C-alpha cells in the first residue's frame, strides 16, 4: 500500500491540542531490535521517514535525549515548506521547537544541534547538573531545570506546557522512553515495524522501566509496502 502525507496527517491527528500529550516515535525490527549497526536510521525506509515528518509537523516540540542526539547525528531539525505552511494554516508556529534532555550536559555549544537550529533549542536538565556547563549552554539554548537530582518527567511535561508546547513528540532514546514510561507520562507509541530480522544484541525501544506490563490499545495499523505503521494509546 502506498501512503501519502495527507493520509498520515489524518491518521495521526490530535483530537485535543490543549491537553498535554507525550507521543513516542520509534522504529523497530521484526525481532525487536532498535538499531542496525548502532543506529536506528537504517531500520527505516521512505514511509517511516514520512511518518516521522508528519509526527513532527503535528508536534509543538520534539524531545530527544542527549545520547540519541550524539548517536544519531542530530543537527537542527525542520519540517519542509509544505508542512511549515500546514502548521501556519492550523495556528501553529512555523517550526516545532526542539528540546534535549541531559543530566551531564556533555554537548558543546557549537554542536550542530545548536549551530544549525531553526528555532532556539530547549535544554532540559536538573539542579545538580554542572553549573558551568549549564551556563555555557544557556548561551545557545533555553535551559529548563526540572528536578533536583534528576530530570523529573512530570516537571518536564509541565514546563513545556507552560511554554505553550503541550504536544510533545519524543524520538528517544530507549533510556528516556523508560524514564517517561516509569513516570506514567507516556500517552502514545507510534511504532514503525521494519521488515528486517537483525538478531545480535541490539537493544529494545525501551529500557529501565518497571517490570510490570503496560497495556496499550491499537489506534491504527497502516501497511506501507512491507513496513507497518502502528499507533498505540495507553489504556
C-alpha positions as CSV (number, residue, x, y, z in Angstrom):
1,X,0.0,0.0,0.0
2,X,1.3,3.4,-0.9
3,X,0.8,6.1,1.7
4,X,0.9,9.9,1.4
5,X,1.3,12.9,3.6
6,X,-2.5,13.7,3.8
7,X,-3.4,10.2,4.8
8,X,-0.9,10.3,7.6
9,X,-1.9,13.7,8.8
10,X,-5.4,12.4,9.2
11,X,-4.3,9.1,10.8
12,X,-2.1,10.8,13.4
13,X,-4.4,13.8,14.0
14,X,-4.7,15.0,17.6
15,X,-8.2,15.4,19.0
16,X,-7.3,18.0,21.6
17,X,-4.2,20.1,21.3
18,X,-4.7,21.9,24.7
19,X,-4.2,18.8,26.8
20,X,-0.5,17.8,27.3
21,X,0.3,14.7,25.5
22,X,3.6,12.7,25.1
23,X,4.0,10.6,21.9
24,X,6.9,8.3,21.5
25,X,8.1,7.6,18.0
26,X,10.4,4.6,17.3
27,X,11.3,2.2,14.6
28,X,12.0,-1.5,15.4
29,X,12.9,-4.6,13.5
30,X,10.6,-7.6,13.5
31,X,12.7,-9.2,16.2
32,X,12.7,-6.2,18.4
33,X,16.0,-4.5,17.6
34,X,16.0,-0.8,17.9
35,X,19.3,-0.3,16.0
36,X,21.1,-1.7,13.0
37,X,24.9,-1.1,13.1
38,X,24.4,1.1,16.1
39,X,21.8,3.5,14.7
40,X,18.1,3.4,14.2
41,X,18.1,5.2,10.8
42,X,19.0,2.2,8.7
43,X,15.9,0.3,10.0
44,X,13.5,2.8,8.4
45,X,12.5,3.5,4.9
46,X,10.7,6.3,3.0
47,X,7.4,5.5,4.7
48,X,9.0,5.6,8.1
49,X,10.7,8.9,7.3
50,X,7.4,10.3,6.0
51,X,5.6,9.3,9.2
52,X,8.3,11.0,11.3
53,X,7.9,14.2,9.4
54,X,4.2,14.1,9.8
55,X,4.5,13.5,13.6
56,X,7.0,16.4,13.8
57,X,4.5,18.6,11.8
58,X,1.8,17.8,14.4
59,X,4.0,18.4,17.4
60,X,4.7,21.5,19.4
61,X,8.1,20.3,20.5
62,X,10.4,17.4,19.6
63,X,12.1,15.8,22.6
64,X,15.3,13.8,22.4
65,X,17.9,12.5,24.9
66,X,21.4,13.9,24.6
67,X,22.8,10.4,24.0
68,X,20.5,10.0,21.0
69,X,21.5,13.4,19.6
70,X,25.1,12.2,19.6
71,X,24.5,8.6,18.4
72,X,22.0,9.5,15.6
73,X,23.9,12.6,14.5
74,X,21.1,15.1,15.1
75,X,21.5,18.6,13.7
76,X,18.9,21.3,13.6
77,X,15.5,19.9,12.8
78,X,13.0,21.5,10.5
79,X,9.8,20.4,8.7
80,X,9.6,21.1,5.0
81,X,8.0,24.1,3.4
82,X,4.7,22.3,2.7
83,X,4.5,21.1,6.3
84,X,5.5,24.6,7.7
85,X,2.7,26.1,5.6
86,X,0.3,23.5,7.1
87,X,1.3,24.4,10.6
88,X,0.8,28.1,10.0
89,X,-2.6,27.4,8.5
90,X,-3.6,25.5,11.6
91,X,-2.4,28.1,14.1
92,X,0.9,26.6,15.0
93,X,4.4,28.0,14.9
94,X,6.1,27.6,11.6
95,X,8.6,25.1,13.0
96,X,8.3,22.9,16.1
97,X,10.7,23.6,19.0
98,X,13.5,21.1,19.7
99,X,14.2,20.0,23.3
100,X,17.2,18.0,24.5
101,X,17.2,16.1,27.8
102,X,20.6,15.9,29.5
103,X,22.0,15.3,33.0
104,X,25.7,15.5,32.4
105,X,25.4,18.3,29.7
106,X,28.1,16.6,27.6
107,X,27.2,18.7,24.5
108,X,29.3,21.5,23.1
109,X,27.7,24.9,22.4
110,X,29.0,24.6,18.8
111,X,27.3,21.2,18.2
112,X,25.2,21.2,15.0
113,X,22.0,20.7,17.1
114,X,22.6,24.2,18.3
115,X,24.5,25.8,15.4
116,X,22.0,24.7,12.8
117,X,18.8,25.1,14.8
118,X,15.9,26.7,13.0
119,X,14.4,27.7,16.4
120,X,16.2,28.3,19.7
121,X,16.6,24.8,21.2
122,X,15.5,24.0,24.7
123,X,17.8,22.1,27.1
124,X,16.1,20.2,29.9
125,X,18.3,19.3,32.9
126,X,18.2,19.2,36.7
127,X,19.6,21.4,39.5
128,X,22.5,19.1,40.2
129,X,23.9,19.3,36.7
130,X,27.3,21.0,36.2
131,X,26.7,24.7,36.7
132,X,29.4,25.9,34.4
133,X,28.1,23.7,31.6
134,X,24.6,24.9,32.2
135,X,25.7,28.5,31.9
136,X,27.7,27.9,28.7
137,X,24.8,26.0,27.0
138,X,22.5,28.7,28.2
139,X,24.1,31.0,25.6
140,X,22.7,28.8,22.8
141,X,19.6,27.3,24.3
142,X,16.7,28.0,26.7
143,X,17.6,26.0,29.9
144,X,14.8,24.3,31.9
145,X,15.7,22.9,35.3
146,X,13.2,20.1,36.0
147,X,14.1,18.3,39.2
148,X,16.8,18.4,41.9
149,X,19.0,15.4,41.3
150,X,17.4,14.0,38.1
151,X,15.1,15.2,35.4
152,X,11.5,14.7,36.7
153,X,9.2,13.8,33.8
154,X,6.1,15.4,35.3
155,X,8.1,18.6,35.8
156,X,9.4,18.4,32.2
157,X,5.9,18.0,30.7
158,X,4.5,20.8,32.8
159,X,7.4,23.1,32.0
160,X,7.0,22.5,28.3
161,X,3.2,23.1,28.6
162,X,3.9,26.4,30.4
163,X,5.9,27.5,27.4
164,X,2.9,26.8,25.2
165,X,4.3,23.4,24.0
166,X,1.8,20.8,25.3
167,X,2.1,18.4,22.3
168,X,5.4,16.5,22.9
169,X,6.9,14.1,20.3
170,X,9.7,12.1,21.9
171,X,12.2,10.4,19.5
172,X,14.2,8.6,22.1
173,X,16.3,7.1,23.1
174,X,15.3,3.9,25.0
175,X,16.6,5.2,28.4
176,X,14.5,8.3,28.1
177,X,11.5,6.2,27.0
178,X,12.0,4.1,30.1
179,X,12.1,7.2,32.4
180,X,9.0,8.6,30.9
181,X,7.1,5.3,31.0
182,X,8.1,4.7,34.6
183,X,6.7,8.1,35.5
184,X,3.4,7.4,33.7
185,X,3.5,10.3,31.3
186,X,3.6,8.4,28.0
187,X,0.3,8.7,26.1
188,X,1.0,7.1,22.8
189,X,3.6,4.9,21.0
190,X,3.9,5.4,17.2
191,X,6.0,2.5,16.1
192,X,7.3,1.7,12.6
193,X,7.7,-2.1,12.4
194,X,10.6,-2.6,9.9
195,X,10.6,-5.8,7.7
196,X,14.0,-6.8,8.9
197,X,15.5,-9.5,11.2
198,X,18.6,-8.1,12.9
199,X,19.5,-10.7,15.6
200,X,22.6,-9.9,17.6
201,X,22.5,-8.0,20.8
202,X,20.8,-4.8,19.8
203,X,18.6,-3.1,22.5
204,X,14.9,-2.7,22.6
205,X,12.9,0.6,22.2
206,X,12.6,1.0,26.0
207,X,14.9,0.3,28.9
208,X,14.8,0.6,32.6
209,X,11.0,0.8,33.1
210,X,9.2,-1.2,35.8
211,X,8.9,-4.9,35.1
212,X,5.1,-5.0,35.1
213,X,3.5,-4.8,31.7
214,X,1.7,-1.6,30.4
215,X,-1.4,-2.4,28.3
216,X,-1.9,-0.4,25.2
217,X,-4.8,0.0,22.7
218,X,-4.2,-0.2,19.0
219,X,-5.4,3.0,17.2
220,X,-4.3,2.1,13.7
221,X,-2.1,-0.3,11.7
222,X,-1.2,1.1,8.3
223,X,0.8,-1.1,5.9
224,X,3.3,0.7,3.7
225,X,4.6,-2.0,1.4
226,X,6.4,-4.3,3.8
227,X,6.7,-1.8,6.7
228,X,3.9,-1.4,9.2
229,X,3.0,1.9,10.8
230,X,1.4,1.2,14.3
231,X,-0.2,3.7,16.6
232,X,-1.0,2.7,20.2
233,X,-2.5,4.7,23.0
234,X,-2.3,4.0,26.7
235,X,-5.3,2.4,28.3
